[in-house]
Amino acid sequence: MAVHLPRPARTVAAPRRTSTADLVAALETLVAWLPPLPAGLDPVVVLTDSGAAVHAQIRVTDGPAAAALTRDLVSGLTEAPWPARGADTTVLLPGGLPLSIHRLMP
């Protein structure tokens, strides 16, 4: 008896919908908006480009100061209609750039 298994279909990469200009515009938006971040929280700012969208992240060490910083950063911003995976909050910066804030365990 012979068993023939179908070959898995090859996946085709989705067409790229973002460009270098999108990434530069996102960086300019982020720099114009971003206030000084306290060094004690070990802040890291990340700008990612998935090919479909550009997304900004701020990662800080969790604690009482991180909760206060998160509240200050999102004050006056619109909550994003979709949460970023693992984020404490996701908001839209002026111009629509999504920003997620991640409070990481120390």
Helices and strands as residue ranges (DSSP letters): H 20-33, G 39-41, E 44-49, E 54-61, H 64-74, E 78-79, E 89-92, E 98-104
